[in-house]
């Protein structure tokens, strides 16, 4: 294959194919090439896209990389990594905007909404779900990665996010990569502090869910503080 996109016949170049046939006609590597735009010595943009897919497995896997990690990929750098990160985020936002109202009024509904995604992670992730007065989804975001404790998940910081977005209620969710959703002492302490602080600020801690994995030894692959009468 040529090392320059311009050496590819014009009708076969990713941009021209997209304009002629529509974006759905392009391969994942061709779509990546449009954002990468320029190649390096020895690789054109399309070849770089193909290499990224070989190294990381899929567009989905690439989309879950932090921007800082994208910048470390050979031939990208900050500018191209920023464009790719922005494209992935636009896709996520468009997908969220197209969904009907998601009602998260029960622990099982929360688990169905976010559990499978969090079970696939090899690290601990903490998510904050903001809710309307009807307990429908307003937004969901990862607030940090790593073991949950009172310092990294300060109640005032979590509640501030809920107040900034004028949320009626919120749900804290984190996963245990070990698979066992049983809450730790730190999980319990944080939940109590968060509940008390939320009441003071006039916002509702609807639940705190710990996501584990399915097992014959436990009834649910998650632990709900509300379901267990701890809220």
N, CA, C and O of each residue as an XYZ file, in Angstrom:
924
protein
N       0.848     -1.202      0.000
C       0.000      0.000      0.000
C       0.878      1.243      0.000
O       1.955      1.256      0.596
N       0.406      2.291     -0.676
C       1.158      3.530     -0.702
C       1.259      4.122      0.693
O       0.413      3.886      1.556
N       2.318      4.896      0.889
C       2.499      5.543      2.179
C       1.842      6.915      2.226
O       1.937      7.602      3.242
N       1.174      7.331      1.146
C       0.488      8.616      1.168
C      -0.952      8.433      0.708
O      -1.223      7.743     -0.275
N      -1.881      9.072      1.444
C      -3.287      9.005      1.050
C      -3.467      9.539     -0.363
O      -4.279      9.020     -1.129
N      -2.712     10.574     -0.707
C      -2.880     11.190     -2.030
C      -2.424     10.275     -3.169
O      -2.735     10.527     -4.333
N      -1.692      9.221     -2.833
C      -1.294      8.265     -3.866
C      -2.375      7.216     -4.122
O      -2.292      6.457     -5.088
N      -3.396      7.173     -3.249
C      -4.538      6.287     -3.463
C      -5.432      6.939     -4.512
O      -5.632      8.153     -4.466
N      -5.982      6.165     -5.465
C      -6.891      6.756     -6.461
C      -7.958      7.612     -5.785
O      -8.517      7.214     -4.763
N      -8.239      8.769     -6.342
C      -9.094      9.751     -5.673
C     -10.423      9.175     -5.216
O     -10.853      9.455     -4.097
N     -11.076      8.393     -6.030
C     -12.390      7.845     -5.673
C     -12.320      6.834     -4.532
O     -13.340      6.506     -3.927
N     -11.103      6.337     -4.234
C     -10.950      5.345     -3.167
C     -10.476      5.957     -1.851
O     -10.332      5.243     -0.858
N     -10.236      7.248     -1.828
C      -9.797      7.892     -0.597
C     -10.972      7.999      0.373
O     -12.113      8.176     -0.053
N     -10.698      7.891      1.688
C     -11.794      7.906      2.668
C     -12.733      9.104      2.543
O     -13.951      8.932      2.569
N     -12.189     10.311      2.409
C     -13.063     11.483      2.351
C     -13.969     11.444      1.128
O     -15.166     11.716      1.227
N     -13.402     11.108     -0.015
C     -14.188     11.070     -1.245
C     -15.232      9.957     -1.189
O     -16.355     10.133     -1.662
N     -14.865      8.812     -0.612
C     -15.831      7.718     -0.475
C     -16.973      8.108      0.457
O     -18.130      7.778      0.196
N     -16.649      8.811      1.543
C     -17.699      9.248      2.468
C     -18.675     10.200      1.780
O     -19.892     10.059      1.909
N     -18.126     11.170      1.048
C     -18.994     12.144      0.385
C     -19.835     11.495     -0.707
O     -20.957     11.926     -0.972
N     -19.297     10.471     -1.333
C     -20.008      9.824     -2.441
C     -21.003      8.777     -1.950
O     -22.104      8.658     -2.488
N     -20.609      8.013     -0.916
C     -21.400      6.854     -0.498
C     -22.039      7.002      0.880
O     -22.925      6.227      1.241
N     -21.594      7.991      1.645
C     -22.097      8.147      3.011
C     -21.147      7.520      4.014
O     -20.398      6.609      3.661
N     -21.158      7.993      5.278
C     -20.214      7.495      6.285
C     -20.375      6.018      6.599
O     -19.412      5.360      6.992
N     -21.598      5.482      6.429
C     -21.820      4.072      6.742
C     -21.051      3.138      5.809
O     -20.880      1.959      6.118
N     -20.588      3.652      4.674
C     -19.863      2.820      3.712
C     -18.395      2.661      4.079
O     -17.703      1.818      3.510
N     -17.912      3.463      5.024
C     -16.498      3.420      5.368
C     -16.216      2.396      6.462
O     -17.049      2.146      7.334
N     -15.033      1.816      6.394
C     -14.593      0.901      7.454
C     -14.194      1.715      8.676
O     -14.055      2.936      8.601
N     -14.010      1.029      9.806
C     -13.566      1.717     11.016
C     -12.228      2.414     10.786
O     -12.022      3.536     11.249
N     -11.324      1.752     10.075
C     -10.007      2.339      9.823
C     -10.123      3.584      8.954
O      -9.407      4.562      9.171
N     -11.017      3.555      7.974
C     -11.206      4.726      7.115
C     -11.775      5.904      7.900
O     -11.370      7.047      7.687
N     -12.717      5.632      8.811
C     -13.264      6.703      9.639
C     -12.181      7.303     10.537
O     -12.100      8.521     10.694
N     -11.355      6.443     11.121
C     -10.243      6.939     11.934
C      -9.295      7.784     11.086
O      -8.789      8.806     11.550
N      -9.056      7.364      9.852
C      -8.127      8.078      8.975
C      -8.570      9.511      8.725
O      -7.739     10.406      8.569
N      -9.884      9.730      8.686
C     -10.377     11.084      8.456
C     -10.007     12.015      9.607
O      -9.785     13.206      9.389
N      -9.939     11.492     10.819
C      -9.548     12.315     11.953
C      -8.030     12.407     12.079
O      -7.491     13.442     12.473
N      -7.361     11.334     11.745
C      -5.893     11.342     11.804
C      -5.337     12.285     10.742
O      -4.371     13.009     10.983
N      -5.960     12.268      9.566
C      -5.734     13.227      8.470
C      -4.385     13.068      7.787
O      -4.330     12.808      6.584
N      -3.305     13.219      8.525
C      -1.983     13.126      7.902
C      -1.197     11.976      8.517
O      -1.344     11.646      9.694
N      -0.366     11.385      7.684
C       0.433     10.265      8.152
C       1.818     10.689      8.593
O       2.101     11.871      8.785
N       2.662      9.701      8.747
C       4.056      9.952      9.104
C       4.924      9.207      8.088
O       4.407      8.522      7.206
N       6.203      9.342      8.215
C       7.103      8.632      7.323
C       6.897      7.126      7.493
O       7.117      6.585      8.576
N       6.483      6.468      6.444
C       6.280      5.024      6.490
C       4.847      4.592      6.681
O       4.536      3.423      6.449
N       3.947      5.489      7.098
C       2.537      5.141      7.315
C       1.639      6.300      6.893
O       1.872      7.444      7.283
N       0.617      6.005      6.098
C      -0.371      7.039      5.841
C      -1.462      6.961      6.909
O      -1.441      6.076      7.764
N      -2.413      7.891      6.855
C      -3.438      7.972      7.901
C      -4.262      6.694      7.989
O      -4.642      6.263      9.078
N      -4.537      6.088      6.829
C      -5.333      4.855      6.821
C      -4.570      3.709      7.483
O      -5.153      2.917      8.224
N      -3.293      3.623      7.220
C      -2.474      2.576      7.831
C      -2.357      2.786      9.345
O      -2.323      1.820     10.108
N      -2.298      4.043      9.772
C      -2.252      4.325     11.202
C      -3.547      3.856     11.868
O      -3.526      3.252     12.941
N      -4.679      4.148     11.208
C      -5.966      3.698     11.727
C      -6.037      2.187     11.825
O      -6.534      1.653     12.817
N      -5.549      1.492     10.814
C      -5.550      0.026     10.824
C      -4.672     -0.506     11.960
O      -5.029     -1.480     12.623
N      -3.530      0.135     12.177
C      -2.634     -0.301     13.256
C      -3.286     -0.096     14.627
O      -3.179     -0.952     15.504
N      -3.953      1.031     14.801
C      -4.621      1.286     16.081
C      -5.671      0.230     16.371
O      -5.810     -0.212     17.512
N      -6.410     -0.177     15.355
C      -7.434     -1.204     15.560
C      -6.797     -2.554     15.866
O      -7.325     -3.315     16.677
N      -5.686     -2.854     15.237
C      -4.984     -4.109     15.548
C      -4.475     -4.093     16.993
O      -4.575     -5.090     17.708
N      -3.934     -2.957     17.407
C      -3.324     -2.870     18.739
C      -4.358     -2.844     19.856
O      -4.112     -3.367     20.943
N      -5.517     -2.236     19.594
C      -6.496     -2.038     20.679
C      -7.768     -2.850     20.514
O      -8.581     -2.902     21.437
N      -7.963     -3.482     19.373
C      -9.062     -4.439     19.223
C     -10.290     -3.942     18.508
O     -10.827     -4.652     17.657
N     -10.760     -2.742     18.820
C     -11.999     -2.260     18.203
C     -12.159     -0.770     18.447
O     -11.477     -0.180     19.285
N     -13.073     -0.179     17.699
C     -13.412      1.236     17.906
C     -13.914      1.442     19.327
O     -13.578      2.438     19.968
N     -14.723      0.497     19.825
C     -15.249      0.622     21.190
C     -14.112      0.682     22.204
O     -14.137      1.500     23.124
N     -13.118     -0.183     22.037
C     -11.990     -0.181     22.969
C     -11.210      1.133     22.879
O     -10.780      1.676     23.897
N     -11.034      1.636     21.668
C     -10.334      2.907     21.502
C     -11.110      4.049     22.152
O     -10.525      4.945     22.760
N     -12.435      4.006     22.015
C     -13.266      5.099     22.525
C     -13.219      5.199     24.042
O     -13.571      6.237     24.603
N     -12.790      4.136     24.711
C     -12.766      4.125     26.175
C     -11.408      4.561     26.735
O     -11.220      4.613     27.951
N     -10.460      4.874     25.838
C      -9.156      5.329     26.294
C      -9.220      6.787     26.710
O      -9.926      7.585     26.094
N      -8.488      7.131     27.750
C      -8.382      8.524     28.165
C      -7.615      9.306     27.093
O      -6.737      8.747     26.436
N      -7.939     10.604     26.909
C      -7.197     11.409     25.921
C      -5.684     11.336     26.117
O      -4.926     11.293     25.148
N      -5.255     11.324     27.370
C      -3.811     11.263     27.633
C      -3.195      9.973     27.095
O      -2.041      9.961     26.668
N      -3.964      8.898     27.118
C      -3.470      7.626     26.578
C      -3.442      7.682     25.053
O      -2.516      7.164     24.428
N      -4.453      8.309     24.456
C      -4.478      8.444     22.994
C      -3.251      9.192     22.486
O      -2.705      8.860     21.434
N      -2.821     10.202     23.236
C      -1.670     10.993     22.783
C      -0.397     10.165     22.722
O       0.548     10.525     22.020
N      -0.368      9.051     23.458
C       0.835      8.220     23.499
C       0.902      7.232     22.335
O       1.924      6.577     22.130
N      -0.191      7.125     21.573
C      -0.195      6.222     20.427
C       0.710      6.790     19.339
O       0.621      7.969     18.998
N       1.557      5.964     18.812
C       2.516      6.391     17.783
C       1.791      7.062     16.620
O       0.823      6.526     16.080
N       2.274      8.234     16.247
C       1.787      9.011     15.102
C       0.562      9.864     15.406
O       0.035     10.518     14.506
N       0.097      9.873     16.653
C      -1.048     10.732     16.961
C      -0.599     12.090     17.497
O      -0.618     13.078     16.764
N      -0.198     12.149     18.758
C       0.143     13.428     19.351
C      -1.088     14.135     19.885
O      -2.206     13.667     19.665
N      -0.915     15.253     20.582
C      -2.025     15.928     21.266
C      -3.159     16.381     20.351
O      -4.327     16.182     20.684
N      -2.843     16.983     19.215
C      -3.893     17.542     18.350
C      -4.796     16.452     17.781
O      -6.020     16.575     17.827
N      -4.207     15.400     17.252
C      -5.013     14.322     16.673
C      -5.745     13.544     17.765
O      -6.889     13.130     17.577
N      -5.086     13.349     18.896
C      -5.738     12.649     20.008
C      -6.946     13.443     20.486
O      -7.983     12.859     20.799
N      -6.826     14.761     20.546
C      -7.947     15.596     20.974
C      -9.118     15.482     19.997
O     -10.273     15.422     20.421
N      -8.832     15.452     18.704
C      -9.900     15.311     17.709
C     -10.618     13.971     17.857
O     -11.846     13.905     17.786
N      -9.852     12.916     18.060
C     -10.459     11.595     18.237
C     -11.285     11.533     19.519
O     -12.398     11.007     19.516
N     -10.746     12.065     20.611
C     -11.484     12.059     21.877
C     -12.783     12.844     21.742
O     -13.812     12.444     22.285
N     -12.738     13.964     21.017
C     -13.944     14.764     20.799
C     -14.957     13.994     19.958
O     -16.158     14.055     20.222
N     -14.479     13.270     18.946
C     -15.381     12.483     18.106
C     -16.063     11.378     18.905
O     -17.263     11.148     18.758
N     -15.293     10.696     19.751
C     -15.873      9.633     20.577
C     -16.916     10.211     21.539
O     -17.971      9.612     21.747
N     -16.618     11.373     22.122
C     -17.553     11.985     23.065
C     -18.825     12.452     22.347
O     -19.921     12.318     22.893
N     -18.696     12.994     21.143
C     -19.876     13.387     20.371
C     -20.759     12.173     20.092
O     -21.985     12.251     20.176
N     -20.120     11.051     19.757
C     -20.884      9.833     19.524
C     -21.637      9.386     20.760
O     -22.796      8.978     20.677
N     -20.968      9.464     21.924
C     -21.618      9.087     23.177
C     -22.800     10.003     23.470
O     -23.871      9.539     23.862
N     -22.600     11.304     23.279
C     -23.672     12.252     23.576
C     -24.854     12.076     22.627
O     -26.009     12.170     23.042
N     -24.565     11.823     21.370
C     -25.644     11.595     20.412
C     -26.427     10.342     20.770
O     -27.651     10.307     20.644
N     -25.716      9.314     21.218
C     -26.379      8.072     21.605
C     -27.268      8.295     22.831
O     -28.389      7.791     22.889
N     -26.767      9.048     23.805
C     -27.561      9.325     24.997
C     -28.790     10.165     24.664
O     -29.876      9.931     25.195
N     -28.605     11.152     23.774
C     -29.716     12.051     23.433
C     -30.831     11.329     22.697
O     -31.987     11.747     22.752
N     -30.487     10.238     22.004
C     -31.491      9.528     21.217
C     -32.280      8.517     22.042
O     -33.267      7.955     21.566
N     -31.842      8.287     23.283
C     -32.531      7.296     24.113
C     -33.810      7.877     24.695
O     -33.867      9.072     24.986
N     -34.847      7.044     24.871
C     -36.034      7.517     25.577
C     -35.692      7.731     27.047
O     -34.626      7.327     27.511
N     -36.600      8.367     27.769
C     -36.363      8.588     29.192
C     -36.077      7.263     29.891
O     -36.838      6.304     29.767
N     -34.977      7.227     30.620
C     -34.583      6.020     31.343
C     -34.955      6.208     32.808
O     -34.401      7.071     33.489
N     -35.885      5.407     33.284
C     -36.343      5.506     34.666
C     -35.457      4.623     35.540
O     -35.331      3.422     35.300
N     -34.849      5.229     36.554
C     -33.935      4.501     37.442
C     -34.482      4.559     38.864
O     -33.846      5.098     39.770
N     -35.666      3.996     39.040
C     -36.350      4.049     40.331
C     -36.215      2.771     41.142
O     -36.848      2.621     42.187
N     -35.380      1.841     40.651
C     -35.204      0.570     41.352
C     -33.769      0.100     41.131
O     -33.211      0.312     40.055
N     -33.164     -0.535     42.134
C     -31.780     -0.999     41.970
C     -31.566     -1.869     40.731
O     -30.526     -1.780     40.080
N     -32.548     -2.705     40.409
C     -32.381     -3.564     39.238
C     -32.309     -2.745     37.961
O     -31.561     -3.081     37.043
N     -33.094     -1.660     37.900
C     -33.064     -0.798     36.726
C     -31.698     -0.131     36.581
O     -31.192      0.027     35.471
N     -31.109      0.258     37.707
C     -29.779      0.867     37.686
C     -28.747     -0.170     37.224
O     -27.873      0.125     36.409
N     -28.865     -1.367     37.754
C     -27.938     -2.434     37.357
C     -28.061     -2.735     35.865
O     -27.048     -2.868     35.178
N     -29.278     -2.843     35.361
C     -29.475     -3.124     33.935
C     -28.905     -2.016     33.073
O     -28.403     -2.268     31.977
N     -28.983     -0.779     33.571
C     -28.511      0.378     32.813
C     -26.990      0.423     32.717
O     -26.440      0.703     31.652
N     -26.312      0.147     33.827
C     -24.868      0.387     33.850
C     -24.030     -0.821     34.260
O     -22.813     -0.824     34.074
N     -24.687     -1.864     34.827
C     -23.953     -3.009     35.344
C     -23.053     -3.719     34.344
O     -21.867     -3.901     34.616
N     -23.591     -4.130     33.177
C     -22.745     -4.869     32.228
C     -21.498     -4.106     31.802
O     -20.432     -4.699     31.633
N     -21.627     -2.800     31.628
C     -20.465     -1.990     31.246
C     -19.419     -1.995     32.349
O     -18.225     -2.118     32.072
N     -19.855     -1.864     33.596
C     -18.904     -1.782     34.694
C     -18.305     -3.142     35.035
O     -17.184     -3.218     35.539
N     -19.041     -4.209     34.764
C     -18.499     -5.550     35.005
C     -17.339     -5.858     34.068
O     -16.488     -6.689     34.384
N     -17.301     -5.195     32.919
C     -16.254     -5.463     31.927
C     -14.947     -4.751     32.253
O     -13.931     -4.997     31.603
N     -14.961     -3.866     33.258
C     -13.769     -3.090     33.588
C     -12.810     -3.883     34.456
O     -13.229     -4.660     35.314
N     -11.526     -3.682     34.228
C     -10.510     -4.338     35.039
C     -10.032     -3.485     36.182
O      -9.091     -3.861     36.881
N     -10.656     -2.350     36.389
C     -10.282     -1.428     37.453
C     -11.562     -0.934     38.123
O     -12.658     -1.101     37.590
N     -11.406     -0.323     39.303
C     -12.573      0.193     40.011
C     -12.928      1.575     39.462
O     -12.078      2.459     39.356
N     -14.189      1.735     39.121
C     -14.688      2.983     38.556
C     -15.848      3.471     39.409
O     -16.683      2.676     39.842
N     -15.903      4.765     39.649
C     -16.978      5.353     40.452
C     -17.793      6.276     39.557
O     -17.250      7.197     38.947
N     -19.086      6.030     39.481
C     -19.977      6.813     38.614
C     -21.009      7.556     39.458
O     -21.443      7.084     40.508
N     -21.382      8.723     38.969
C     -22.432      9.512     39.594
C     -23.580      9.634     38.600
O     -23.393     10.126     37.487
N     -24.769      9.187     39.003
C     -25.959      9.262     38.160
C     -26.882     10.329     38.744
O     -27.287     10.238     39.902
N     -27.210     11.334     37.946
C     -28.097     12.404     38.387
C     -29.502     12.160     37.845
O     -29.674     11.731     36.704
N     -30.509     12.441     38.684
C     -31.890     12.102     38.361
C     -32.811     13.314     38.448
O     -32.555     14.259     39.194
N     -33.893     13.264     37.666
C     -34.936     14.284     37.724
C     -35.902     13.956     38.864
O     -35.720     12.972     39.581
N     -36.933     14.793     39.019
C     -37.949     14.534     40.056
C     -38.710     13.242     39.781
O     -39.259     12.640     40.703
N     -38.750     12.803     38.498
C     -39.429     11.554     38.142
C     -38.462     10.370     38.170
O     -38.801      9.267     37.742
N     -37.265     10.613     38.675
C     -36.209      9.589     38.766
C     -35.809      9.063     37.393
O     -35.461      7.893     37.236
N     -35.867      9.950     36.402
C     -35.332      9.615     35.080
C     -33.913     10.165     34.977
O     -33.532     11.099     35.683
N     -33.150      9.560     34.081
C     -31.734      9.896     33.942
C     -31.532     11.310     33.409
O     -32.093     11.683     32.379
N     -30.727     12.090     34.120
C     -30.278     13.387     33.626
C     -28.905     13.250     32.970
O     -28.703     13.672     31.831
N     -27.980     12.663     33.696
C     -26.634     12.440     33.180
C     -25.930     11.411     34.056
O     -26.294     11.185     35.210
N     -24.920     10.803     33.470
C     -24.116      9.816     34.189
C     -22.667     10.061     33.821
O     -22.331     10.145     32.640
N     -21.812     10.175     34.814
C     -20.404     10.417     34.513
C     -19.499      9.689     35.491
O     -19.842      9.473     36.654
N     -18.344      9.323     34.986
C     -17.322      8.730     35.841
C     -16.645      9.863     36.595
O     -16.158     10.812     35.980
N     -16.609      9.774     37.922
C     -16.018     10.860     38.697
C     -14.585     10.554     39.117
O     -13.806     11.478     39.346
N     -14.225      9.291     39.221
C     -12.826      8.940     39.391
C     -12.648      7.426     39.276
O     -13.612      6.660     39.256
N     -11.391      7.033     39.201
C     -11.032      5.624     39.140
C     -10.157      5.288     40.335
O      -9.316      6.084     40.754
N     -10.368      4.105     40.871
C      -9.580      3.666     42.016
C     -10.475      3.317     43.183
O     -11.680      3.561     43.138
N      -9.901      2.750     44.222
C     -10.675      2.314     45.377
C     -11.413      3.485     46.004
O     -10.844      4.559     46.198
N     -12.676      3.268     46.319
C     -13.503      4.331     46.876
C     -13.173      4.534     48.348
O     -13.022      3.571     49.100
N     -13.062      5.793     48.751
C     -12.896      6.114     50.170
C     -13.388      7.536     50.408
O     -13.761      8.249     49.476
N     -13.380      7.923     51.653
C     -13.979      9.214     52.003
C     -13.207     10.404     51.469
O     -13.780     11.481     51.304
N     -11.938     10.239     51.197
C     -11.150     11.381     50.724
C     -11.278     11.558     49.215
O     -11.400     12.682     48.728
N     -11.250     10.456     48.479
C     -11.339     10.575     47.029
C     -12.773     10.831     46.565
O     -12.988     11.375     45.482
N     -13.753     10.439     47.385
C     -15.154     10.687     47.045
C     -15.770     11.556     48.130
O     -16.716     11.142     48.800
N     -15.241     12.747     48.302
C     -15.723     13.643     49.346
C     -17.194     13.977     49.111
O     -17.554     14.426     48.023
N     -18.052     13.766     50.113
C     -19.476     14.045     49.937
C     -19.773     15.438     49.383
O     -20.660     15.588     48.543
N     -19.051     16.445     49.836
C     -19.342     17.804     49.369
C     -19.102     17.944     47.874
O     -19.824     18.678     47.198
N     -18.085     17.244     47.341
C     -17.800     17.328     45.910
C     -18.882     16.628     45.091
O     -19.280     17.112     44.032
N     -19.354     15.487     45.590
C     -20.407     14.763     44.882
C     -21.708     15.560     44.887
O     -22.384     15.665     43.864
N     -22.046     16.110     46.025
C     -23.290     16.871     46.136
C     -23.210     18.150     45.318
O     -24.212     18.590     44.754
N     -22.035     18.747     45.248
C     -21.869     19.956     44.440
C     -22.218     19.688     42.977
O     -22.844     20.523     42.323
N     -21.816     18.528     42.465
C     -22.145     18.184     41.084
C     -23.655     18.075     40.894
O     -24.194     18.528     39.884
N     -24.334     17.473     41.867
C     -25.789     17.341     41.775
C     -26.458     18.705     41.796
O     -27.410     18.943     41.052
N     -25.967     19.603     42.642
C     -26.564     20.934     42.748
C     -26.293     21.771     41.506
O     -27.164     22.517     41.060
N     -25.100     21.656     40.947
C     -24.752     22.416     39.740
C     -25.700     22.085     38.595
O     -26.086     22.960     37.819
N     -26.073     20.803     38.502
C     -26.962     20.379     37.409
C     -28.437     20.378     37.827
O     -29.298     19.888     37.097
N     -28.713     20.930     39.001
C     -30.087     21.047     39.493
C     -30.786     19.690     39.536
O     -31.956     19.570     39.171
N     -30.062     18.679     39.981
C     -30.631     17.332     40.074
C     -31.524     17.220     41.307
O     -31.255     17.824     42.345
N     -32.586     16.439     41.170
C     -33.471     16.171     42.298
C     -32.872     15.122     43.226
O     -33.019     15.191     44.446
N     -32.191     14.150     42.620
C     -31.610     13.039     43.379
C     -30.392     12.517     42.624
O     -30.160     12.870     41.468
N     -29.628     11.678     43.295
C     -28.470     11.092     42.624
C     -28.220      9.692     43.164
O     -28.649      9.335     44.261
N     -27.514      8.916     42.359
C     -27.130      7.548     42.725
C     -25.625      7.432     42.559
O     -25.071      7.837     41.537
N     -24.973      6.882     43.562
C     -23.551      6.590     43.468
C     -23.408      5.118     43.076
O     -24.069      4.253     43.650
N     -22.555      4.842     42.110
C     -22.330      3.467     41.661
C     -20.832      3.231     41.542
O     -20.110      4.044     40.966
N     -20.374      2.119     42.087
C     -18.998      1.726     41.809
C     -18.929      0.210     41.703
O     -19.814     -0.498     42.185
N     -17.889     -0.273     41.079
C     -17.742     -1.708     40.846
C     -16.623     -2.288     41.698
O     -15.689     -1.591     42.094
N     -16.743     -3.578     41.966
C     -15.675     -4.339     42.609
C     -15.125     -5.313     41.566
O     -15.778     -6.314     41.272
N     -13.949     -5.048     41.001
C     -13.385     -5.944     39.983
C     -13.225     -7.384     40.466
O     -13.153     -8.302     39.648
N     -13.169     -7.594     41.775
C     -13.059     -8.957     42.316
C     -14.313     -9.773     42.022
O     -14.279    -11.004     42.036
N     -15.426     -9.079     41.754
C     -16.688     -9.759     41.480
C     -17.629     -9.817     42.660
O     -18.828    -10.029     42.482
N     -17.109     -9.633     43.873
C     -17.935     -9.692     45.084
C     -18.483     -8.290     45.376
O     -17.707     -7.375     45.654
N     -19.800     -8.109     45.316
C     -20.367     -6.772     45.517
C     -20.554     -6.380     46.984
O     -21.053     -5.291     47.269
N     -20.170     -7.234     47.900
C     -20.350     -6.911     49.325
C     -19.622     -5.614     49.651
O     -18.443     -5.476     49.328
N     -20.305     -4.655     50.289
C     -19.677     -3.361     50.562
C     -18.592     -3.454     51.623
O     -18.703     -4.233     52.570
N     -17.562     -2.672     51.464
C     -16.490     -2.610     52.458
C     -16.893     -1.646     53.567
O     -17.913     -0.963     53.470
N     -16.097     -1.599     54.601
C     -16.346     -0.637     55.678
C     -16.270      0.791     55.146
O     -17.041      1.658     55.560
N     -15.328      1.029     54.220
C     -15.205      2.369     53.628
C     -16.457      2.718     52.827
O     -16.912      3.862     52.854
N     -17.020      1.731     52.111
C     -18.264      1.956     51.357
C     -19.387      2.369     52.303
O     -20.157      3.284     52.011
N     -19.467      1.691     53.420
C     -20.548      1.968     54.382
C     -20.380      3.350     55.024
O     -21.349      4.094     55.175
N     -19.156      3.678     55.396
C     -18.915      4.986     56.022
C     -19.224      6.115     55.048
O     -19.871      7.101     55.404
N     -18.757      5.958     53.824
C     -19.009      6.993     52.822
C     -20.500      7.176     52.585
O     -20.975      8.305     52.466
N     -21.235      6.084     52.516
C     -22.671      6.161     52.260
C     -23.389      6.911     53.375
O     -24.269      7.730     53.109
N     -23.020      6.638     54.606
C     -23.647      7.347     55.735
C     -23.359      8.844     55.673
O     -24.258      9.664     55.860
N     -22.116      9.190     55.415
C     -21.750     10.602     55.342
C     -22.444     11.291     54.175
O     -22.890     12.432     54.286
N     -22.526     10.585     53.063
C     -23.153     11.153     51.872
C     -24.649     11.353     52.092
O     -25.210     12.367     51.677
N     -25.289     10.398     52.737
C     -26.718     10.511     53.049
C     -26.991     11.726     53.927
O     -27.902     12.509     53.660
N     -26.189     11.869     54.976
C     -26.396     12.981     55.913
C     -26.140     14.330     55.242
O     -26.884     15.287     55.458
N     -25.090     14.401     54.433
C     -24.767     15.666     53.760
C     -25.829     16.019     52.726
O     -26.174     17.188     52.557
N     -26.349     15.002     52.031
C     -27.375     15.245     51.017
C     -28.645     15.792     51.657
O     -29.270     16.709     51.123
N     -29.023     15.231     52.794
C     -30.218     15.709     53.492
C     -30.062     17.174     53.889
O     -31.005     17.959     53.789
N     -28.884     17.523     54.333
C     -28.617     18.910     54.732
C     -28.736     19.867     53.552
O     -29.198     20.997     53.710
N     -28.315     19.411     52.356
C     -28.298     20.277     51.173
C     -29.575     20.186     50.341
O     -29.684     20.842     49.305
N     -30.541     19.380     50.784
C     -31.819     19.320     50.095
C     -31.818     18.523     48.807
O     -32.645     18.762     47.927
N     -30.907     17.585     48.688
C     -30.889     16.684     47.533
C     -30.931     15.258     48.071
O     -30.501     15.007     49.197
N     -31.444     14.325     47.276
C     -31.688     12.964     47.765
C     -30.622     11.990     47.258
O     -30.360     11.907     46.058
N     -30.022     11.267     48.178
C     -29.186     10.132     47.785
C     -30.139      8.960     47.561
O     -30.572      8.310     48.512
N     -30.459      8.700     46.303
C     -31.443      7.676     45.980
C     -30.918      6.277     46.274
O     -31.662      5.408     46.728
N     -29.636      6.067     46.014
C     -29.060      4.744     46.276
C     -27.554      4.801     46.112
O     -27.011      5.748     45.542
N     -26.901      3.793     46.609
C     -25.493      3.540     46.349
C     -25.407      2.074     45.963
O     -25.699      1.194     46.772
N     -25.012      1.818     44.738
C     -24.929      0.455     44.224
C     -23.470      0.038     44.083
O     -22.639      0.793     43.578
N     -23.177     -1.171     44.536
C     -21.872     -1.780     44.308
C     -22.089     -2.893     43.284
O     -22.877     -3.810     43.515
N     -21.393     -2.810     42.162
C     -21.567     -3.772     41.071
C     -20.534     -4.886     41.183
O     -19.330     -4.633     41.228
N     -21.021     -6.117     41.228
C     -20.138     -7.278     41.188
C     -20.426     -8.088     39.931
O     -20.866     -7.536     38.923
N     -20.186     -9.370     39.986
C     -20.478    -10.238     38.845
C     -21.422    -11.356     39.286
O     -21.449    -11.717     40.463
N     -22.197    -11.907     38.345
C     -23.129    -12.987     38.697
C     -22.398    -14.195     39.267
O     -21.293    -14.532     38.842
N     -23.033    -14.832     40.228
C     -22.466    -16.027     40.830
C     -23.601    -16.838     41.454
O     -24.585    -16.276     41.935
N     -23.455    -18.150     41.441
C     -24.470    -19.010     42.051
C     -24.524    -18.833     43.567
O     -25.500    -19.217     44.212
N     -23.468    -18.250     44.126
C     -23.400    -18.127     45.588
C     -24.098    -16.884     46.125
O     -24.198    -16.714     47.340
N     -24.586    -16.007     45.238
C     -25.283    -14.811     45.698
C     -26.517    -14.547     44.850
O     -26.560    -14.860     43.660
N     -27.514    -13.964     45.494
C     -28.796    -13.753     44.828
C     -28.721    -12.691     43.747
O     -29.362    -12.824     42.704
N     -27.948    -11.639     43.978
C     -27.853    -10.537     43.034
C     -26.393    -10.238     42.709
O     -25.528    -10.410     43.568
N     -26.101     -9.793     41.481
C     -24.722     -9.416     41.146
C     -24.400     -7.990     41.555
O     -23.438     -7.400     41.062
N     -25.202     -7.435     42.453
C     -24.973     -6.084     42.936
C     -25.439     -5.985     44.387
O     -26.175     -6.841     44.879
N     -25.001     -4.936     45.051
C     -25.475     -4.649     46.412
C     -26.074     -3.257     46.406
O     -25.413     -2.297     46.009
N     -27.317     -3.138     46.842
C     -28.002     -1.860     46.920
C     -28.162     -1.469     48.386
O     -28.765     -2.204     49.168
N     -27.620     -0.312     48.752
C     -27.772      0.160     50.122
C     -29.236      0.431     50.455
O     -29.678      0.180     51.576
N     -29.991      0.947     49.475
C     -31.421      1.199     49.738
C     -32.185     -0.097     49.909
O     -33.030     -0.215     50.797
N     -31.890     -1.070     49.060
C     -32.583     -2.353     49.122
C     -32.331     -3.058     50.449
O     -33.175     -3.817     50.924
N     -31.177     -2.809     51.039
C     -30.827     -3.441     52.322
C     -31.189     -2.563     53.520
O     -30.752     -2.825     54.641
N     -31.983     -1.529     53.282
C     -32.459     -0.685     54.374
C     -31.407      0.186     55.016
O     -31.543      0.576     56.176
N     -30.357      0.496     54.274
C     -29.257      1.300     54.820
C     -29.326      2.760     54.382
O     -28.410      3.538     54.649
N     -30.412      3.126     53.713
C     -30.646      4.522     53.336
C     -32.021      4.956     53.752
O     -32.404      6.103     53.520
